[in-house]
Amino acid sequence: MKYWIFSTLTAIIAYLFGSLNTQVIASNFVFRTNLRRLGKGSAWLSNFRRVYGVGGLIKLALIELVKDAVPVIIGGRLFASSGNAEVGRALAAFCLVLGRMYPSIYGFRGSYATAAVAIGALFMNFSVGAAVLLVSVLITWATRYLALGTLAGGIVLAVAGVLVIDNTLAVRLCFFIGVLVLIRMAPALSRIAARKEDRLSLEKDISYKFDEQI
């Protein structure tokens, strides 16, 4: 009975945290401006980078880290009493990614959940998480497609989970995260094939120079 209560609590908490929009949190408590005006998807991240620079990205990453880490830590603590902390973290990671990709409060229209996949993996197993993060960053950097980086991270999580994690249920949850990522990335892959997907841009924003008085 206690196991099912902990499972339900973990799932609800993780899904709700995943549904929280980082843009909204950062807009209200850190940057004090509506970041959603910068665009959507990869275009939003590119615009954010041009406007706020590397320092802004670091702040945003810290907000995402804290938001995504909390439910995974809670899940691990709840399941620790029964000796299944690894399962609790894996369940929280799955529900976190699910909430990020399909948030009910936003009509099930979420993001690619790149950070949620990497952070969830890091707290499940550091070695697996490091591999997921490294591959996601490298593929995204090489292709400039966030969707491809996320997909690569999901695949690494599913494969590395089998090789490194001992708990069978936790391994299955890693596999389910990989499947969830594949389903979510399918439309983006079609857009990439049709060359309609926005690429990340690392160009420096110089638009402010046009506002200078001569």
C-alpha positions in Angstrom: 0.0 0.0 0.0 2.8 2.4 1.0 4.5 1.6 -2.3 1.5 2.7 -4.4 1.1 5.9 -2.3 4.7 6.8 -2.9 4.4 6.0 -6.6 1.4 8.2 -6.9 2.9 11.1 -5.0 6.1 10.9 -7.0 4.3 10.8 -10.3 2.1 13.8 -9.5 4.8 15.9 -8.0 7.2 15.2 -10.9 4.5 15.8 -13.6 3.5 19.1 -12.0 7.1 20.3 -11.8 7.7 19.2 -15.4 4.6 21.2 -16.4 6.0 24.4 -14.9 7.2 26.6 -17.7 10.8 27.7 -17.0 10.2 30.8 -19.2 7.4 31.9 -16.9 9.5 31.3 -13.7 12.5 33.1 -15.1 10.3 36.0 -16.5 8.7 36.6 -13.1 11.5 36.0 -10.6 14.8 36.6 -12.4 14.7 38.6 -15.7 11.6 40.6 -14.9 10.5 40.6 -18.5 8.2 38.4 -20.6 10.7 36.0 -22.1 7.9 34.3 -24.2 8.0 37.3 -26.5 11.3 36.1 -27.8 9.6 33.3 -29.7 9.0 29.6 -29.5 11.1 26.4 -29.8 14.6 26.7 -31.0 14.0 30.2 -32.2 13.2 31.3 -28.6 16.5 29.8 -27.3 18.5 31.5 -30.1 16.8 34.8 -29.4 17.4 34.5 -25.7 21.1 33.8 -26.3 21.5 36.8 -28.5 19.7 39.1 -26.0 21.1 37.9 -22.7 24.4 36.2 -23.7 26.2 33.4 -22.0 25.5 34.8 -18.5 21.8 34.7 -19.2 22.0 31.1 -20.4 23.8 30.2 -17.2 21.1 31.7 -15.0 18.4 30.0 -17.1 20.2 26.7 -16.8 20.4 27.0 -13.0 16.6 27.7 -12.8 16.0 24.6 -15.0 18.4 22.5 -12.9 16.7 23.4 -9.6 13.2 23.0 -11.0 13.9 19.6 -12.5 16.1 18.2 -9.7 13.6 18.8 -6.9 11.0 16.1 -8.0 13.7 13.6 -8.8 15.3 14.0 -5.3 11.8 13.8 -3.7 11.1 10.6 -5.6 14.4 9.1 -4.5 13.8 10.0 -0.9 10.2 8.6 -0.8 11.3 5.3 -2.2 14.5 5.1 -0.1 12.5 3.8 2.9 11.8 0.6 0.9 15.3 0.3 -0.6 14.2 1.4 -4.1 15.5 4.9 -4.3 16.7 4.2 -7.8 13.2 3.3 -8.9 11.8 6.5 -7.3 14.3 8.7 -9.2 13.6 6.9 -12.5 9.8 7.2 -12.0 10.2 10.9 -11.2 12.4 11.4 -14.2 9.9 9.8 -16.5 7.0 11.8 -15.2 9.1 15.0 -15.3 9.9 14.5 -19.0 6.2 13.6 -19.6 5.1 16.9 -17.9 7.7 18.9 -19.8 6.7 17.5 -23.2 2.9 17.3 -22.6 1.8 19.7 -19.9 -1.9 19.6 -19.3 -2.0 23.2 -18.2 -0.8 24.3 -21.6 -3.0 22.1 -23.7 -0.4 19.3 -23.8 1.9 21.5 -25.9 5.3 21.5 -24.3 8.9 21.6 -25.2 11.5 19.1 -26.3 12.5 18.6 -22.6 16.2 18.4 -23.4 17.2 19.6 -20.0 14.7 17.4 -18.2 16.0 14.3 -19.9 19.6 15.2 -19.0 18.9 16.3 -15.4 16.7 13.3 -14.7 19.4 11.0 -16.0 22.1 12.7 -13.9 20.2 12.1 -10.7 19.3 8.6 -11.6 23.0 7.6 -12.3 25.8 10.2 -12.7 27.7 8.2 -15.3 24.6 7.7 -17.5 23.5 11.3 -17.0 27.0 12.6 -18.0 26.8 10.5 -21.2 23.3 11.8 -22.0 24.3 15.4 -21.4 27.6 15.1 -23.4 25.9 13.5 -26.4 23.0 15.9 -26.3 25.3 18.9 -26.3 27.6 17.6 -29.0 24.8 16.6 -31.4 23.0 19.9 -30.8 26.2 21.8 -31.3 27.1 19.9 -34.5 23.7 20.1 -36.2 22.2 23.2 -34.5 19.0 21.1 -34.2 17.8 20.9 -30.6 15.5 18.0 -31.6 18.4 15.9 -32.8 20.3 16.5 -29.6 17.3 15.5 -27.5 16.7 12.4 -29.5 20.3 11.4 -29.2 20.2 11.9 -25.4 17.1 9.8 -25.2 18.7 7.0 -27.1 21.8 7.1 -24.9 19.7 7.0 -21.8 17.8 3.9 -23.0 21.0 2.1 -24.0 23.2 3.2 -21.1 20.5 2.4 -18.6 20.6 -1.2 -19.7 24.4 -1.4 -19.4 24.9 0.5 -16.2 21.7 0.4 -14.0 21.1 -2.8 -12.1 17.4 -2.4 -11.2 15.1 -3.9 -13.8 12.2 -1.5 -13.2 14.5 1.5 -13.4 15.9 0.2 -16.6 12.4 -0.1 -18.1 11.6 3.4 -17.1 14.8 4.6 -18.8 13.6 2.8 -21.9 10.2 4.4 -21.7 11.8 7.8 -21.5 13.7 7.0 -24.7 10.4 5.9 -26.4 8.7 9.1 -25.1 11.4 11.2 -26.5 11.2 9.4 -29.9 7.5 10.0 -30.1 7.8 13.7 -29.2 10.7 14.3 -31.7 8.9 12.6 -34.6 7.2 15.7 -35.9 10.5 17.7 -35.5 12.3 15.0 -37.5 9.8 15.4 -40.3 10.4 19.2 -40.3 14.1 18.7 -40.3 13.8 16.4 -43.3 11.7 19.1 -45.0 14.2 21.8 -43.9 11.4 23.6 -42.0 12.8 23.2 -38.5 14.4 26.3 -36.9 18.1 25.9 -36.1 19.8 27.3 -33.0 21.8 30.4 -33.8 24.8 31.5 -31.8 25.3 34.8 -33.6 25.8 37.8 -31.3 22.9 40.3 -31.1 24.0 43.7 -32.5 20.5 45.1 -33.1 21.0 47.5 -30.2 23.5 49.4 -32.4 20.7 50.5 -34.7 19.1 52.3 -31.8 22.2 54.4 -31.1 22.0 58.0 -31.9 24.6 59.4 -34.2 
